Amino acid sequence: MTISAVLEPRRVSITSIVLTVVALAAWAGTILWIRSEDMGAMPGTMGMTLASFTAMWGLMMTAMMLPSVAPFIRTYQSTVVNHRALRLTALALGYLLVWTAVGVVAFLVADWFGDLAAERARVAQTVAVSTFAVVGIFQLTPLKFRCLSHCRSPLGHLMHYLGFRGASRDLRAGASHGWFCLGCCWALMLLMIAFGVMNLGAMVALAAVIAIEKVWRHGEAFARVFGVGCLVFAVVLIFEPGLAPGLDPDAVMVMDRMNM
């Protein structure tokens, strides 16, 4: 048995530990941010600027998405011989940069959702129902499973990534994987906004859904079941709109009273 064969499991373990520590730190930072700003399941952007919202979104994405991308990073590391720590860091940064950039779009959508909840309650309820219906339908489409297959089985894409050259090759590989992951999970992030961007319970639940879809051997079947569940929830929202606080006019009234 060679030395590299002995050390490889240790390397995988160290990578897993580092990813876990970073994700836990991001969760801790997110919780502290929520508590310090007295945020919760509220509609809209909660008065945050684009810069602060995007920074908060990036922290949230690190907490939510890093655990689910760990198998890809561990697979990619098998192709890295030199400067492993630096190159894997660049890979993770490329992935997280894609999700942080999505925060700009999320800011605009959350702001629109908040305006609807505050000014047009009937339209807000319709949008809430439609959001869950769209997510449920997307969860059952071929595009969802094409992107999910990339996330679940990245080995087939390693040859493409190995063709990248230059100092930014690992950053580009991470960003490329991030785009596939965005294609897989963009609809789930709509639920994050519909439940309220800083809704900690929704964050934990969606992070679990994403991880199960990508890691569990029955992840594809689970994705379909979750899609059907979203369609059912869309019907429930017709009668209980408060279950989507990000589009609930009553939550806006509560927030207004808190700001007085």
Beta strands, then each sheet from edge to edge (+ up, - down):
end
